[in-house]
Amino acid sequence: MTAVRGALFDKDGTLFDFAATWEAWAAAFLEGVTPNADVAVDLGAIIGFDYAQRRFQPDSVVIAGTPGEVAETLLPHMQGHSMTSLLDFLNAEAERAPQVEAVPLVPFLSGLRQNGLRLGVATNDAEAPARTHLARAGVTELFDFIVGFDSGHGGKPAPGQLLAFAEAVDLPVEQIVMVGDSTHDLQAGRAAGMRCVGVLTGLAGRDVLAPYADAVFDDISALPDWIAAQGT
């Protein structure tokens, strides 16, 4: 079996717990765009967020979509905003979102690097807030490659970000594992020819991820043992 020499991670729902991070973001965003609770409820419903319960619906555009897709969904319902101004507001709120690490990231990522792995982040978030979140966690320098939907390689489930990582770290795709919490992540991994691992720190269940994954774990803490079992 071919050894794994690179690991590419989704950010939200994988490195960071999705619900703890983005449910707080959604509430703050809605309260920032309107003082009217009824309007906040309506706008939340449009993006698949229950404002009263502070909970995303499983099919929410926020879960796997890009900020651009979220902005496109909201724009017809937000008078006074252009696509640019709305996207700027979404990204600004995203940078302020409180990040809750899925596991302690510094020791986890340091351990992978000590084992010789090249590491990357491929997110459907914009690159600037992604870098802010990683810097806040103190892990930016542990990654060889960080890319967002606006970095020039497209967004998932297309494989552009993943293929760019493989090129950047000079590894064949069969030596890389894509790790994510959504079908978008795993479909991108399959399209790129990589192995795929799903984690349950997002909103998708095991039954949703399993058809696209070589393995599904509760969180990324199980990854080092799985990688070791792949071969040397």
N, C-alpha and C positions, 0 to 999 in steps of 0.2 A: 504493500500500500504506500502511495506517495506521501511523504511527510508534509506537514503543514508548516510553512515558513513565514506566512503573513496572515494577519487577522485584520479585517476591516469591519468597523463597528458603525451601526446606526447610532445616533445620539439619544434622541428622546424615546424613552421606553426601553432602552437597552443599557446605555451608560448611566442614564438618569431615570428614575421612576416616573412614568408618564403621568399618572393621575395626580401625584403629589405636586408635580411641577405645573402642568398645563391646565388643570382645573382652576388653580389659583390665578394663572395668567388670563384665562377666559373671563373670569369674574372681574378682574381688574380692568381688562380691555373694555368690557361692556359698560362698566361703571364710568370709564373714562370718556366714552363716546356719547353717553346720554345720562342725564340725571333722573330720567323717568324709568321707574322699575318695570312698567308694562312694556315699554319699548325695548328694554334690556332683555326681557323674557322673549319677545318676538325675534329680536336679532339673534339671541342665543339659539332659538329653535332652528333658524335658518342655517346655522353652522353645526347643528347637531349637538347643542349643549343645553342641558336643563339648568337654567339659571337659578331656580329655586332650590334644587337639590345639589347644585355645584357638581354636576356629573355629565360626562360625555356619553352620547349614544354610540353604539358600536360602529355605526356607519358614518360617523362625523367626518367631514372633509378635513378637519384639523389633524386627525390621527395619522394619516399617511400622506396628506396633501402638502403642497408647498405653500408658503405665505402668499404667493401669487394666486394660487387657486382659491385660498380663503378670501383674498381681497376681491377676486372676480365674483365669488358667491355673494359677498356682502354689498358690493358697490351699487347694484340697482336699488337697494333699500336705504342708502345713506346719502341723502341730499347734501350738497356742499362739499363733497369729497371727489377728488379725481382718483384715478388708479394709483398715481404716484403718491399722492398725499396719504391715501389709505394704507398703502404698502409701507410707507415710511412710519406711520403710526403703529402698525402691526409689528414691525421690526423693532421699534423703540420699546414697546411693551414687552416683546420677547426678550430683549436684553436684560430687562428688569425681573424677569420671571425667576422665582426662587427654585434653585436646582437641588433636588434630593438625590444623592448618589445611590444607585442600585446596590452597590457594594462599595467599600472603601477603595476608591479608584487608584490612589497613588501606589499602595502596595500591590494591588492586582496588576496594574499595567507595568509596574517596575519588574514584577516577576516574569511577565511575558517577555519583556525586553532582555532580561538576564538570560532567558532561554534562547535568545537569538532571533526572536520574531520581529519582523517589520510590522508596524502598526499604523492604521489610518482610521479616519472618521469620514463617513459619507452620509450626509443628512439632507433631508428635504427642507430643512430650515435654511435661512439665508446664512452665508458664511460669516458675516460680521457678528451677529448674535451668537452663533455657534462658537466662535473663537472666544467671545466674552464668557460664555458658560464654562468652557474648558479651562480658561485662565483662572476663573473664580475657583475652580476645583483644584488648581495647581497642577494640571496635567498636560498643558499644551506642548511642552517640550518632550513629552514621552511619545508623541505621534510624529511619524515621518510625513504625513499627508493629511490635510484637512480640507474638505470640499463641501460646499453647499449647493443648493439648486441654482444659484445665480453665479456660480464660479466658472461657467463656460462648458460644463460637461453634461448639462441637463439634470433631470431629477429621476428618481426611481418611480416606477419599476423598470425604466430603461436602464441599460447596463453601462452608460457612458462614464459615470463617476467611478465605477468599479474597475473598468478597463484602464482609466487614467491612473488609478492607484497602482495597478499591476505594472504599468509602464514606468511610473515614478520610482518604484522600489525595485524594478528590474527582476520581477518574479513571474514565472508562468502561472496562469490563472488556476491550474490544477493544484498549485501549492498554497493557495489562499482560501481562507474561510470567510464567508460573509455572515455576520452575526446581527440579527435584528428581531424586532418584536412584531412586525407586520408582514402581511403577504407581499406588499410592495418591496420590502427589503429582500425577501427570499426569492421572489420572482426575478428581481434584478440579479441576484446571485446566480440563479440557474441560467439566465440569459447570458451571463458573462462566462459561464463554464466553471464556476467556483463551487466548492462545497458550502453547505448552508446549515447554520444552527439558529434555531428559534429560541427566544426567551419570553417568559411570561410576566415581565415587569412592565409590559404595555397593557393594552385592553383586549387583545386577541387571545382566545383560549387555545389550549393544546390541540383540540380537534381542528381548529382553523389553520394552524401553522403546520401541523404534522405532514400534510400532503406535499409540502414544498421543502421540507427540511430533512437533513440527514439525522438530526437529533433535536429534541426540544427540552430545555432545562428551565427550572424555576427562575434562575438568574444566571448572570455571566460567571459566577464563582465556580461553576462546574466545568468551564471551558478548558482550563489548563490540563486537567486529567484527560479530557476527551482528545485534546490535541496530542498529548503524549501517546495515546493509544493508536494514533493514526500511522505511526511509523517514524523512522529516523532516516 
